[in-house]
Amino acid sequence: MRVKDIIIFFLSVGLLIPYHSVTAMATYSDPVMQLNEAEIKPGELIIRMKPGFNLTSLQLPEKTSYDKARPGLSKLNAGIIKVPPGEEQNFLVELRKSKGVLYVEPNYIVEASIIPDDVQWSQQYGPAQIQAPAAWDITTGSSNAVIAIIDSGLDANHIEFNGRLVTGYDFVENDNTPQDLCGHGTHVAGIAAASGNNSEGIAGISWDTRIMPVRVLGADCKGSIADVAESIIWAVERGAKVINLSLGILSPSSLLENATYYAYTHGAAIFAAAGNQNISIIAYPAAYAWVMAIGATNASGLRAGYSNTGATLDLMAPGDDIYSTLPTTSNFFYHASCPNGGNPCEKVPFYASLSGTSMASPHAAGGAALLASLSTFNTPDKIYQALTDTALDMDVAGLDANTGYGLIQLADALAFTPTVIPPPGPIITVEYDMVNSVSCGNLVRYNWRDATASGTPSLFIPGTNSGYSLISLPFNFAFGGQNYNMVTAHTNGYLSMGNNTSIVADNFTIPGISQPNNFVAPYWDNLTTSSNGVLYQETFGAAPNREFVIEWTQMQRAGYLNTLLQFEIVLFENSGQILMQYHTLSGSGTDGTSATVGLEYADGKAGREYSYNKAGVLVPNLALLFTPYPIGGTPPSNSCTSFTTPVDSTGGFYDAPPFCVSIPQNALQHQATLQIHPVVSVPSMPASFLDLRHYADITLNYSPAPPLSPIPEVYVCYHYTPLDVFAAGGHPENLFITAYNASRKKWDKLLTSVDSGQSLLIAQAPHFSYYGVATTAAPEGLPITGALISLDFVIGLAIAIGLIIIFMAFLARNSWRKEKNKQASSSE
């Protein structure tokens, strides 16, 4: 079970540095004109060569030189020629006569046509440092682009965000109001996307982008990895195209790794703070390859002294003494950290300066939102390429550990034409179906293969979780479309394909980009061996239908000496099937409470999960069978006696009487698989329930699986019958749907509504497990006249009526005899 890590975001409160105005620069290819010295950059000419010619072959006039400090122009076969100041016109004419020259022009100085009228614009040096004013001539963003600020929330009452917020969420307090009690999130959001040209306050980088505030940091400006990971999935599933993460930790996290990779592969460009410790380590999640790690510069355009460095640093952006928005209330964390508390930190109310890579990241994310507003930049990789290829070098040419690719230049990025060619990924030709012996006994039955009798033992190191055993297979085994002749069995209950000795004790969901990849997990958990812990291997049968068994014996959950586990994997030679079987699961938590069960292939891009940290899903004598089949083919489980169907965002009503499932439109973001399987045996219901003995095992395999996303909105329903109503005392409202909570080993009574017109019971699914139908042992309403009543009541009533009838007959007989005797006496 992964410990809930605590994230401390990187930031520092700094003093305001005065802003010095800078003009934006662009290039034009106008015809020859008489130059006005006030309109050009002295001593520079722009030259571009014809196809087939290059600047290295150009014979330059005396007193001129080629400026090699602008390598970005070489992509256009262009460059800067240094000439004596004041002689630009003469050399322009001369250079135009040179062989192979397409054009020569002065390096004009232009003012952006859009300079915002925000009253605190003069306090901002950051936008000008990254060419934002020139970029605004091209775009100020689009309402079609959504930027998620995953931080401490946002003050929705701040005038800088009026009319531009989309629905957000508070993962700290679990509500729909991500109010900022820290101050950090409001400041970050203002940098990225405060409204510009509105005669108020400041101008953010992307004025017209819509903002999605997501709160993961509490009033103390700290939060958990779990909340951050869940929030990333939440944001991308709701349309965020850019995600800003001005937070981080110095240790890698599989949860963050998988969550950010999921967002990236689903179309979100992600930007994160590099860290503020002035060390050669980039914080996570910024350090991941698919996340842009952003370092901080100061007002002089130099790296800020606190900004972390490292090989995974990508870009630099202004981060030192950055002026931006603060909450409009006074009860937030940063007021307490200001000198004397409160307003001394604010230049004017609701605005102040802060420093850190936390401030640098939203400059880059806001720039990405500008790019995302144009169709040219419709993927994260195209956004990344535009920013990195046009960045202004600050250190050695190209990528370096101190400043990455350099300082972002937004106008150049917007003019860039991306040429991203997606790297070839694994070709996925198969997928895996899964059935279990409980709900699909006609396809798989528990049949333990005992490898301990004559199999080959491999001793793990007793008492540790770091053991592994390299095993040569007796046949080539097809897994995930690849053939393997070797596997690696790990103490921690999983089998890696090939030679993979990486030790991973912390289990995670399937599939996931982090290690391990390409594996089979009958019981992936932090396991250790007892003093007798042994791994056995044995081959059964003859070619071409051999079965190879790998059996874990005498295993324990780490830290739980009273536990004992024995389980196995069976690899089938001819079919590529994989069977997992469970012999002994004894002691606390051995029922799957902290384990991952399933398989993953295609280097973490695909897989099939049975369970992740779900109590009660593993029991002794259980068998799970995984069967490969071609993409788009018919799943073998269709021949199981269960209802199985693909479902997607369109939703629908899925009927497998007596149970059914209703999925609202857009409840699912991606295609999933729904299974409704009738079962005859489930854990006993409590005595307070009158069990009607109708059960179904209802599962929904959806992506991303918990904990990366919450349970989707799904409703379980049941077609009730007159017999059910009879048992409920004539009142269908006394019936209710129950759900088995495996982690608590308890049946829960669900809030159930009745549709009398359709004879349906309906309840929202809290999870996917066993479902049943019950009524209370004593009906919650007296039978009405003419209504059907409970069987016990009927039997008791029938007995009482019978006794009354017998008694009345007895009385009648005695009366008849008395009358007859009286008549006989009178006749005498």
N, C-alpha and C positions, 0 to 999 in steps of 0.2 A: 504494500500500500504506500503510495507516494506521500511523503510528509508535505504539508501545505507550506511551501516556502514563502518567505516574506520578501517583498520587493521594496527596496529603498531607491527612489528615483534620484537622479543626479541633477542637482541644480545648486546655485549659490546666489545669494542676494548681493547685488553690487550697486555702486553709485552711478549716477547718470553722467555720461560723457557728452559734452555739447556736440551738436550735429553741425557739420560743415557741408554746405550744398555742393553737389557734384552734378554735372550735366551728363545726360545719357548720350552715347555715341552710336552712330549707324553709318552705313556706307551706301552711296548712290552711284549710278552709272550715267550721270547726265552728260550731254554733249559738251564740247570744249567751251569754256566761258572765262571771262576775265575774273581772276580770283580775288575775293575779298578776304584779307588776312583775318578778319574777325570771325569768319565762317569755317576756317579749316584748322586742322592741327598742324602747327608749323613743323616743317622739316620732314613731312611724310607724304608719300604718294602710294596709291593702291594700284597694283598691276596684276593683270590676269593674262595667262598665255593661252594660245590656241591649242587644240588637240594635237598631240604629236610633238609639242615643244614643252620645255619646263624651265624653271628659273635658273637651274644650275647651268644650263647651256646659254643663258643670256649674257651678252658682253655689256657690262655696265659702264656708263660714262665715268670719267674721273670725278672724284669728290662725292660719289654715291656708294651705297652699300646695301646689301640685302639683310633685312631684319629677321634673324632666325628665331626670335623669341615668340613668333606667332605661327607655330606649326599647324594650328587648326585650319588656317587658310589654305594649306597645301592640298586639302581634300578638294578644293575648288580650282586647283592649279593656279593659285593666286598668292600674293604676298605683299609685304610692305617694303618699299624702297626708301631708305633714308637719304635725304638730299639736304643741301645747305638751307637753313631757314631763310625765307625771303626770295628764294630762287625756284620755288615750286613750279611756277608757270613755264619757265624756260626748260626745265628738265622734263616736264610733262610732255611738251611738244617734241623734245628730242627722243624720249623713250618710245613715243608712239610710232616713230619711224623704224624702230628696231624689228628685226626679223622674228616672226612667231608671236608678236604681241597682239592680243585680242583687244585690250583696252587699257588705258592708264587714266586714273582719276585722283583728285585730291582726297585726302582723308577728312571728310567734312565733319564739323561739329554741328549737331542738330539738337534742339530741345524736343523732348517728347511732347506731342500735342496734348497729351493728358497728363497734367500735373494736378494731383488732387487738391481740393480746397479745404481739406481737413485741418482744423485749427491747430493741432499738435503735430502736423506733418514735419515741421522743422526739427522736432525732437527725434526723428527717425533717420538713422544713417543706413540701416539695413537694406531697405528696398533699392536705394540707388547703388549700393555696393554690388548687388546681384542683377543689375540691369532691369529692375522691375518697371521703372517709368517707360522705358522703350518697349518692354513687353506689353504694357497696357495699350500701346498703339495697335497691337495685334488682337489682344483679347484681355478682358478683365474677368474671365471665367464664364461659366455657364450654369444655369440652374439644373441642367441635366447631369452635371458632375457633383457627386456627393463626397465630401471629405469627412471621415470619422476622426474625431479628437478623443482618443481613449486616454483618459487622464483622471483628474479629480472632479470632473463635471464642468458645468458652465453656468454662469449667471444669465438666465434667459431674459432677465429684465434689462440687461445692458443695451443701450441704444445702438451699439455697434452690430448687434445681431438681429435687429428687428426684421421680421418677415422672412428670415432665411434659415430658420431651424427646421429640421425634420425630426420625427419622433426618435427620441433617444432612450436610454435605459440606465438605471442605477443598480449596478451589481453589488454595491456595498449594502444598500438597504432594500434591494429587490423590489423596486417600484419604477414607475415611468417618469420620475422627476429627478434627473441627475443634477441636483443643485450643488454648487461648488462651495464647500466649507473649508477648503484649503487655499484657494486662490490661484494655484498653479495652472489648472485647466483653463480658466478664463483668460489668463495671460497668454498661454500657448495658443488658444483659439483666436485671440485677437491678432497675433502675429501672422497666422496663416490666412485668416479670412475676415478680419474686421471690415465693415462696409467702408468703401472709399468714395471720395467725392460727394460726401453727404454733409459737409460743413460741420462735422462733429469729430472730435477726438483725433484718431489716427486712421491710417489706411493699411489694411491687411494686404497680403500678396495677391490673393484671389478674391475680388470683391463680390462677384456674383455667384460663386459656388455655394451650394447649400451645405449646411453644417449639421453633422450628426454627433451630438454630445453623448459620450458614454462614460459613466463614472466607475472607476475601479480603485481609486485612491480615496481613503477616508479623510476625516477632518484633521488627522495627523499627517496627511500627505503620504501615507503608506498603504500598500495593498498586497494582495496575494497573487501568485502565479496562476492559480486556478481561475480567479476572476478575470485576469487579463486574457488568458487563453480563450475562455468562454466568450468574452466580449469581442474578441477578434472575429470569431466565427459568427457571432450575432450580427456584427456590423456588415461583413461581406455578404451574408445571406440576405441582408436588407438593402443591398445596392451600393454600398460604399466602394468607390473606385480608387480612393486614396485613403490610407490609414496612417495617422501620426501617433507614434509611441515615444513620448518624451519621458521615458522611464527605463529601468533596466536593472540587471543583476550581473555580477562578475562570474557567475557559474552557469554553465549550460543547463538547459532544462528541456527534457524530451517533450513536455507538454507545450512549452512555448515554441519549440522547433516545429512540431507537427501543426500547431494552430496557425503559425505564420506561413508555413508552407501551403497549408490548405487555402488560406486567403490568397496567396500569390497565384496558385494554380487555378483559382476561381476568379481571377481578373483584377485583383487589388494590388496597387503599387504601395509598398510599405516603407516608411521612413522612421528611423529610431535614433535616439541620442547615443553618441559614442561613449559618453562617460566623462566625469569631471575630476578624476584622481591624478591626472598628469602621469599616467603609467602606460606601459606598452601593452595594454590589454584593452580590446574593444568589448564593451558591455554586450550582454545578450538582452534582447533578441537582435540588436544591431549587427552582431558578428555573423549572423547567418547569411549565406551567399545570396539569398533571394530578398534580403532586406537591405535597404540603403543605410549605411552607417554614416551619420553626419557629425563632423567635428565643428568646433566653434572658432570664429575669427573675431578680432576686435575692430574698433572703428578705423584703425590704420590698415586693415586688410591683412593682418598677420595672424598666425595661429595664436589663440588665447592660451596662456600658460598652463591652465588647468585641463585643457582638452586632451583626452586620451589619444594615443597613437597605436598603430598596429597594422598588420598586413591586411586585415579585413576592413580598414577604413576606406570609405568610398568617396565622400565629398565634404567640402567645407561650406559653411554658411555663417552669417553674422549671429553671434551668440552672446557677446559681451555688452553689458549695460544696454539691454534692449528695452525700449519703451513700448508698453502695450497696456491692454485693458486689465482691470481688477474688478472683483465683484462690487456691486453697488451697496452691499451691506457691510457692516463693520465686524461681524462675528466670523472671521475666517482666519486661518492659521497664520498667514503672513503679517497680519497686523501685529500679532504677538511678537514677531521676530524683528520688527522695525525698531530703530532707536527710540526709546521712550514710549513705544507702542503706538500703533495707529497712524494718523495722517502724516507724520514726518517722512514716511516712505513714499508718499504720493506727491508728484509735482502739482497735479490738480486732482480733484476728487475722481476716483474710479480709474486712474491711470498711474502707472509707476514703472520703474526700470528693474529688471532682474537679469541675472547672468547665468550662463551655463549652456551645455550642449542641448539642454531641454529647450532653449530658445532658438538654437540653430536649426534643429530638426523641423519645426513648423515653417521656417523660411523655405526649406527645400520641399516640404509637403505642399505648401501653398503654391509653389512653382509647379509642382507636379499636377495640381488641380487645374492650373492654367493650361498645361499641355493636354490634360484629359478632356478639356472642353472642345478640343479639335479632333476630328475623325482620324487625322494622321497618326495620332498617338493613342491607339485603341487597345493597347496591351501594356502590362507593366514593363516588359522588356524594351518596348519602344520608348517609353518614358525614361527608363534607366539609361538607355543608349544616348538619347538626346542630351540628357544632363551630364553624363560622364564625358562624352566626346567633345562637348563644347565648353567644358569647365576651363577656367583660367588657371594655368599651372602656377603653383606657389613655391614649389621646391624643384626637384629634378623633373625633367620632362616625363610625362606619362604618369603612371600610377606609382605612388610611393607611400611608405608607412606613416609619414608625418602629416601629410595633407591629402592623401588619397589622390583622386584625379585633379583636385584643385577646387577653386571657388566657383560655385555655380553661376552661370551667366544666362539669365532667362530669355532675353531677346534672341541670343544666338541659338538657344535650345529650340525656341519656337520656329526659327527659320531652318532648322535642321531636318533633313529627310532621313528617317531611320531605315536601316537595311538589315533589320534583325532576321536572321534565319534560325528558326527554332532548332536546338540541338536534337539529334536523333535520340528518341527515347526508346525504351524497351517495347518491342512489338508484342502486344497482348493478344494471344490467339485463343486462350481458353479462360473459362471461369469455373468456379467450383460450387456445386450444390452440396447441401448438408442435410442429413436426416439423423434422428436419434431413435434409440430403441424404445423410448417411452411413447412417443407420439407417432412413430412410423414403423411399428414392429413387423410389417410385411416386407420391409426392405432391408432392415438391419436388426440383428439380434445379438445380445451379449454372448460371446463365446471366447472365454479367456484362453489365450495361448501361453502356456507356462514355459517361459524361456529359462527358468532357473534350474529345471531338471537336467538338461544336457547342454545348455547354451554356454557361450564364452563370456566369462565375467570380466568387467573392467572396474577396478577399484577407484572411486573418487576419494579425494582427501577428506578424511573424517572431520566433521565439525566445521567445514568451510563451505562457502557458496561460490568458489572460484574454480571448481573442477570442470574438466571437459575430457572427452575421449574421441579421437579420430577413428572413424569406422569405414572400412572399405566395404562397399555393397557387393553382394554376390551377383548382381545384375544391374544393368543401366536402368535408372528409375527416372521416368518422365515427370517433371514437376514444373508447373507454370509455363509449359512450352519449352523447357530446357531439359537436357539429359544430365544426370549426375551419377557418378560411380563412387562418390565419397560423401559422407556426412559427418557432422560434428555434434555429438550429444553433450549437453551442458547440464551441470548440476541443477541449474535453475529451471529445469523442466521444459526445455525446448530443444529442438533439433535443427541446426543450421545445415543448409544444403552446401556441399563443398567443404573446403578447409577454412573455417571461420572460427578462430579461437577467441574472439572478443567476448568478454564477460559482461553481461547486462543483467543485473539483479532486479532493477526496477522495471516492472512490467508496464505496458502501455496498450492503447487501443490498436486495433488492426483495421486497415493498413496504416503505416506511419513511415515518414521519410527517415527517421532516426534509426540507428542500429538497435537490434539486429534486423537484417532484411533477408528475404528468401528463407523462411523458416516454417517449421511446424511446431505448434505449442499445445501439447496436451495439458500442461499445467505450468505456465510461465509465472513464476513467483520467486520471491527471495527464499530459496530453499537451501538447506544444508543436509549433510548426510549424518545419520547416526553412526555409531561405531561399526555397525554392520552394513552400512550403505554400499550397495553394489549396483552397477549397471550391467545388464545381461543382453546378449544378442544371440539370435538363433534363426536358422532358416528352416522353414517347413515346406513340404511338397516338392514337386519336381518341375523343371522347366517345361513349358513356358509359363507356368502358373504358380511360381514359387511365392511364398509369403515370407518377408523378412521382419522379424520382431525385435524391437528395442524396448527393454523393460527396466523401469526405474523401481528399485526396491529399497525399503528401509529409509525413506526420505522424511525430512521434517521441515515444517515451516520455521524459518529463522527466528529464534527467540522463543519458540514454543516447544519445549522438550516433551510435552505430553502428546504431541501429534505424531501421526504415522501415515505415510502415503505410499501406495504401490499402484502404478499405472503403466500403460504401455502404448506403443505405436506399432501398427502393422502396415507395412508397405507392400502393395500388391503388384507383382511384376507385370502382368499383361494389361491390366486396366488402368494403372496409375492411381487407383483409389488409395485412400489413407483412412485407416480405422484407428480410433482412440478408444481405449477401454480402461475402466477404473475398478480395481479390485478392492483396495483398502483406502478409506478416507476416514481416519479416526482422529478425533480431537478438535480443538477450537479452530474455527475458520477454514477447515479443509474442504468445505462445500463450495468453494469458488469465491469466497469473500474477498480475497486479495489477489486473485489469479486472472490471467488472460488465457483464453482457450480459442484456438483457431489456427489459421495458416495465412501466410503472406508471401507474395511472389512479385515478379516484375520490379525488383529493386525498390519495394515499398510503395509501388503505384497501385497495387491491387491486392485483394485478400478477401478472406471470408472469416468473420468473427462469430463464435458461438456465444461468448460472454466476456465481459471485462468487469472485474471487481464486483461480481454479482453473487450474493449469497444464495445458497439453496439450489443452484443449477447443476451441481455435481453431486452424485450419490453413488454408493457402491453398486456394481452390476449394471452400470450405464455404458452404452456404446454409442459413439458418434462416427458416422461414415461420411467422408468427404469424397465427392466424385467429380472428376473433370469432365467438361463437355464444351463443345465449340461455342464461341461467342455468337449469340443470337439463336442458339439451338434450344431444344426443349429440355428443361431441367428434369433429371431423372426422378425427382421427388413428385412430379406430376402423377406418377403411378402410385403414390402413397394415398392412403385413404383420408386425405385432408384437402382443404380448399387452399390453393396457392395461386396468387396472381400478382403481376406487377402493378404498382400504383405510382402516381406522380402528382404534380402540382394541380392537376385538374380536379383531384379529389373524386368522390363518388360513394355509392352505397354498394357494399359487397356482402352478399347473402350466402350463408352456409347454414341453413336452418338446423337447430333452432336459434343459433347465434348469428349475429351479423355485425358488421363494422361500418361506420359512417365516417368519412374523412372530408372535412370542409375544403373548399377550393383554396389553394395557396398555403395550406397547412404544411405541406412538404415542399422543399426547395428543389429536391432532386428525386430521381426515380428510386423506388424502394420495392421491397417484396413483402407482401402481406400473406400470412398463413393462419388459417383457422382450422384447428385440428380437434375433433371430438376425442375426449378421453373418458375412461370409465373409472379410473382410480386416481384420487387426489388426496392430499393431507386432510384429516378430519376437520370439519367445521366446529365451532364452539357449540356448547349445549344450548345457548340462547338462540341459535339459528335452527329453524326447521329446514333441513337440507332437502331440496327437491330433486337432487341427484341428476342434474344436467350440468355437464362441464365441457369446457373447451380450453385448449392451450392456444392462446392467441399471441403471435409474434409479428413484429414489424422490423425488418432489417433495413435501416435507413442510414443515410450519410449526411453529416458526420455523426458518428455514434457518440453517446455520452462518454466522458464528461464534456466533450467539445460542443455539444449542443443540448438544449433541454428536450424533454419529451414533447413531441409535436402534439397538436390538438387533434385527438382521435376519440371517437365515441364507440363504445361497445353497446350492442343492443341484443335483445332476446325476444323471440316470438312466444308470448305466453299463451297457454291453452286454458279451456274451461277447467281441466283438472288442477292446473296451477291456481286458478282463482278459487276453486273449491277448497284447496289446502290453505288458502289465505283468508278463509272465513267469508268468502263472497266479495272481498274487496281487493281488486288488483293493486290498489295503492299500498297494500301491505306487503307486496312483493318487492324485492330489491336485488340488484346485481352485486355480487361479491367478487373481490380480487384477492388472490393469494400473494402476500408480501413475503417473499422468500428470505429476505434479510432478517425479518423479525419472526419468521415462521408463524405467521398469523394471517387469518382471513380478515379483510377490511370490508365493512359495509359501505357501499358507495352511495352517494346522493343520487337517487334514481328518479327519473320522471316517467310518467305513464302516458303513452299515446293510445287512448282507448279505441280510436277509430281504426288504427292499424294493429291493435293488440300487441304493442311493442313496449318493452322496458328499455330505457336509454340512460347511460351513465358515461361520464368522461373517464377515459382510461388514465389512471395514475402511473401505470407502468405496463409492461407486457409480460404476462405470466398466465397462470391458471385463472379462469373465470368460472363462476358458478351462479346459481340462482337460489334464493332462499326466502323464507318469510319468518316472522318471529314465532317462537314456540307457542306463545299465546297471542292470537291475532290482536292487532292494535285498533280494533273497532268491532262493535257488536254486530252480528249478522242482521241484515234488514229483512223485512217480511218477503218471503219468496226467494231469498238469496240462498245460494249454496253455502254450506257450512262445513267445518272440519270433520274428518272421518271419525276422530275420537268422540267428538260431540254427538255425531249421528249415532254411533254405536251405543253410547251411554243413554242417549234419548230413546233409542229403540228398545233397549233393555228396560228402561223405566216404564215406557208405554206398555211393553209386554207384561210387566209385573202388574201394572194397573188393570190391564185387560183381564189377566188371570184372576186378580182379586175381585174385579167386578163380576166375572163369570161365576166365581165362587159364591159371592153374595146373591147373585141371581138364582143360582141352583138351590141354595138354602131357602130362599124366598119361595121358589117354586114348590119345593118339598113341603114346606109349611102349609102352603095353600092347598096342596093335594091332600095332605093329611086332614086338614080342616074339612075339606069337601067329603072325604071318606067318613068322618065322624058324624057329619050331619045326615048322611044317607042312611046310617044305621038307626 
